[in-house]
Amino acid sequence: MSECFVGGGQGATAPWPSPRQTHSMKNKPQRLGLFGGTFNPIHYGHLRSAEEVSEALSLRRVWFIPAAFPPHKAGAGVTPFEVRLAMTRLAVGRHARLAVSDVEGQRPGKSYSIETLRHFREEFGPQAELYFILGMDAMLEIPLWKDYRELFTLSHFVVLDRPGYDRDHLEAVLRREVHPGFSPLSSGEGFQHPRGNLVLFQATTLMDISATRIRDLVRQGSSIRYLLPEVVRRFILKYMLYKV
């Protein structure tokens, strides 16, 4: 799932229900997080953010959703979807609240968040509380996304703080580009869409880790230890990823 912007191998049995195994749970309201990205590769910044958001909002599960064909990252430099999916699955492992979806790899063409949100809304039903997780940098570019106004009718948003990005800029973007009826929450921690869905600020542990930096370090022959799970580091070295 990407606009500007999963363990084991094929056939592995996951310890959590996949989206297509959850029809029987539609009658129970669920709070579910949807965390999309390229994950090229997934690292501790992603994982720690998901952990903290799931605790802060009491989410039953957070789904990592690797983008198959990111619309704004097309071309050279994007590792094949199957490889990024495998690394994401390895990183998540058997975590009780984190899971991985390959839904964007099941669709042809570019990976658009609107199609993924529609999918999860249909799968989990109208009573489910969906929380779409993204960074402030991506949120401020939301007008570039496909059918972006509809996104706010399908899900709540959780906006993660990013160094160098000011929360004060978001209100103007929401009211000008999405809907003029957005109103600030009394807590000061976000906004509410006229349809009722929330846009929530979420402070998480800021880690100066980026997938770009990890790829650069690999190309330089430098260590990437402690920037990402050891199982992912070994996978990268075993298959000689990011060498060129």
Wavefront OBJ file of the C-alpha trace (Angstrom):
o trace
v 0.000 0.000 0.000
v 1.804 3.022 -1.179
v 1.024 6.190 -3.012
v 4.039 8.416 -2.747
v 4.370 5.565 -0.680
v 3.739 -11.589 5.150
v 6.325 -15.711 8.049
v 7.908 -18.206 6.262
v 7.696 -18.868 2.587
v 4.887 -19.679 0.236
v 2.337 -22.035 1.689
v 3.369 -21.478 5.308
v 0.557 -21.689 7.838
v 0.216 -18.420 9.688
v -0.733 -18.334 13.400
v -3.422 -15.705 12.749
v -6.501 -15.679 10.504
v -5.978 -14.211 7.074
v -8.461 -11.609 5.808
v -10.259 -14.317 3.868
v -10.675 -16.465 6.990
v -12.490 -13.832 9.004
v -16.016 -13.744 7.597
v -17.325 -15.479 10.725
v -15.967 -12.638 12.867
v -17.903 -9.864 11.124
v -20.517 -9.777 13.874
v -17.882 -8.742 16.438
v -16.634 -5.140 16.228
v -12.888 -5.119 15.807
v -10.244 -2.425 16.018
v -7.730 -3.151 13.275
v -4.669 -1.255 12.111
v -3.593 -1.129 8.470
v 0.072 -0.243 7.981
v 1.060 0.027 4.341
v 4.441 0.739 2.820
v 7.115 -0.456 0.471
v 9.070 -2.144 3.286
v 12.244 -2.254 1.232
v 13.317 -3.543 3.729
v 11.175 -3.534 6.847
v 13.113 -2.304 9.898
v 12.764 -1.569 13.599
v 11.234 1.848 12.949
v 8.247 0.177 11.271
v 7.936 -2.548 13.862
v 8.226 -0.324 16.913
v 5.653 2.107 15.503
v 3.194 -0.735 14.933
v 3.775 -2.045 18.449
v 3.188 1.328 20.065
v 0.113 2.168 17.986
v -1.462 -1.217 18.699
v -1.014 -0.667 22.438
v -2.092 2.977 22.464
v -5.316 2.302 20.542
v -5.989 -1.213 21.863
v -5.965 -2.646 18.358
v -6.737 -6.325 18.016
v -4.302 -6.605 15.132
v -2.094 -4.466 12.927
v -1.728 -5.652 9.362
v 1.495 -4.857 7.524
v 0.572 -4.458 3.852
v 3.559 -4.359 1.472
v 2.858 -2.499 -1.751
v 3.229 -4.642 -4.850
v 3.730 -1.803 -7.333
v 4.028 1.550 -5.519
v 2.624 4.210 -7.875
v 5.208 6.859 -6.969
v 8.168 4.493 -6.675
v 7.943 2.717 -9.984
v 10.993 1.627 -11.899
v 14.466 0.660 -10.785
v 15.255 0.358 -7.107
v 12.130 -1.400 -5.865
v 12.890 -4.952 -4.807
v 10.391 -7.528 -6.146
v 7.190 -7.792 -4.143
v 7.704 -11.457 -3.231
v 11.076 -10.662 -1.673
v 9.762 -7.727 0.366
v 6.772 -9.819 1.417
v 9.080 -12.597 2.648
v 11.184 -10.140 4.678
v 8.076 -8.625 6.231
v 6.776 -12.051 7.198
v 10.115 -12.949 8.732
v 10.198 -9.711 10.710
v 6.692 -10.121 12.113
v 7.114 -13.807 12.914
v 4.504 -15.109 15.347
v 3.694 -11.825 17.063
v 0.295 -11.968 18.756
v -0.996 -8.648 17.392
v 1.007 -8.109 14.199
v 0.213 -9.825 10.928
v 1.018 -9.515 7.230
v -1.299 -9.318 4.221
v -0.340 -9.997 0.614
v -3.549 -8.457 -0.700
v -1.772 -5.909 -2.884
v 0.185 -8.672 -4.595
v -3.069 -10.363 -5.529
v -4.164 -7.433 -7.688
v -2.737 -6.534 -11.089
v -1.357 -3.087 -11.736
v -0.309 -0.360 -9.335
v -1.024 -0.592 -5.621
v -3.547 2.009 -4.571
v -4.526 2.467 -0.930
v -8.151 3.152 -1.815
v -8.516 -0.323 -3.296
v -6.907 -1.895 -0.241
v -9.142 0.000 2.169
v -12.219 -1.036 0.201
v -11.004 -4.640 0.397
v -10.551 -4.601 4.166
v -13.835 -2.785 4.710
v -15.626 -5.476 2.705
v -13.758 -8.304 4.441
v -14.304 -7.167 8.016
v -17.688 -5.536 7.600
v -19.119 -2.105 8.397
v -18.814 -2.523 12.181
v -15.033 -2.947 12.174
v -12.990 0.059 13.255
v -10.165 0.428 10.752
v -7.155 2.589 11.552
v -4.984 3.506 8.575
v -1.438 4.145 9.830
v 0.980 6.444 8.003
v 3.661 9.036 8.658
v 3.104 12.784 8.719
v 5.260 13.114 5.590
v 2.898 10.853 3.627
v -0.200 12.424 5.158
v 0.717 15.885 3.951
v 0.931 14.469 0.403
v -2.506 12.823 0.592
v -3.917 15.012 -2.239
v -1.620 13.125 -4.629
v -3.312 9.815 -3.835
v -6.011 8.164 -5.909
v -9.572 8.902 -4.696
v -8.045 10.324 -1.536
v -11.230 11.932 -0.216
v -12.965 8.559 -0.089
v -10.196 7.190 2.137
v -11.506 9.300 5.012
v -14.978 7.756 4.736
v -13.634 4.206 5.024
v -11.223 4.411 7.935
v -9.798 6.382 10.801
v -6.285 7.698 10.255
v -3.328 7.436 12.638
v -0.628 9.950 11.761
v 2.849 9.221 13.086
v 5.133 12.108 13.928
v 8.134 12.553 11.633
v 11.237 14.671 12.301
v 10.991 17.987 10.491
v 7.225 17.819 9.928
v 4.978 20.116 11.961
v 1.543 18.965 13.110
v 0.236 22.500 12.652
v 0.317 22.119 8.863
v -2.138 19.238 8.760
v -5.348 21.079 9.612
v -5.030 23.386 6.604
v -4.381 20.427 4.286
v -7.400 18.497 5.610
v -9.789 21.426 5.329
v -8.535 22.667 1.976
v -7.956 19.363 0.189
v -10.234 16.811 1.862
v -13.261 18.468 3.500
v -13.814 21.963 4.920
v -15.870 20.479 7.743
v -12.956 18.858 9.578
v -13.065 19.926 13.223
v -10.288 19.743 15.841
v -10.686 17.307 18.732
v -11.023 18.851 22.170
v -7.905 16.946 23.241
v -5.875 18.711 20.574
v -4.685 15.308 19.364
v -6.333 15.254 15.972
v -9.399 16.051 13.891
v -12.804 14.618 13.063
v -14.289 14.225 9.600
v -17.960 15.270 9.237
v -18.735 11.580 8.647
v -17.318 10.782 12.101
v -13.973 9.213 11.273
v -10.964 10.521 13.152
v -7.501 11.673 12.157
v -5.355 11.031 15.235
v -1.848 12.196 15.999
v 0.320 9.458 17.476
v 3.718 10.088 18.996
v 5.971 7.034 18.770
v 9.604 6.393 19.544
v 11.503 8.274 16.863
v 14.225 6.099 15.378
v 16.689 7.516 12.905
v 16.382 4.465 10.659
v 15.350 4.441 7.024
v 15.125 1.737 4.393
v 17.126 3.979 2.052
v 19.961 4.184 4.568
v 19.920 0.414 5.080
v 20.192 -0.183 1.337
v 23.042 2.314 1.096
v 24.921 0.613 3.927
v 24.582 -2.768 2.239
v 25.945 -1.359 -1.024
v 28.878 0.125 0.891
v 29.623 -3.177 2.584
v 28.841 -1.671 6.002
v 27.006 -3.298 8.890
v 23.210 -3.109 9.162
v 23.117 -5.051 12.415
v 20.612 -3.721 15.012
v 18.747 -1.611 12.425
v 16.336 -4.423 11.592
v 15.542 -7.915 12.897
v 18.461 -10.307 12.702
v 16.416 -12.772 10.641
v 15.885 -10.067 8.020
v 19.552 -9.067 8.064
v 20.560 -12.668 7.397
v 18.012 -12.933 4.584
v 19.444 -9.814 2.931
v 22.988 -11.161 3.162
v 22.038 -14.684 2.074
v 20.340 -13.475 -1.100
v 22.778 -10.613 -1.653
v 20.042 -7.973 -1.825
v 20.802 -4.295 -2.412
v 24.294 -4.946 -3.704
v 23.778 -2.967 -6.913
l 1 2 3 4 5
l 7 8 9 10 11 12 13 14 15 16 17 18 19 20 21 22 23 24 25 26 27 28 29 30 31 32 33 34 35 36 37 38 39 40 41 42 43 44 45 46 47 48 49 50 51 52 53 54 55 56 57 58 59 60 61 62 63 64 65 66 67 68 69 70 71 72 73 74 75 76 77 78 79 80 81 82 83 84 85 86 87 88 89 90 91 92 93 94 95 96 97 98 99 100 101 102 103 104 105 106 107 108 109 110 111 112 113 114 115 116 117 118 119 120 121 122 123 124 125 126 127 128 129 130 131 132 133 134 135 136 137 138 139 140 141 142 143 144 145 146 147 148 149 150 151 152 153 154 155 156 157 158 159 160 161 162 163 164 165 166 167 168 169 170 171 172 173 174 175 176 177 178 179 180 181 182 183 184 185 186 187 188 189 190 191 192 193 194 195 196 197 198 199 200 201 202 203 204 205 206 207 208 209 210 211 212 213 214 215 216 217 218 219 220 221 222 223 224 225 226 227 228 229 230 231 232 233 234 235 236 237 238 239 240 241 242 243 244
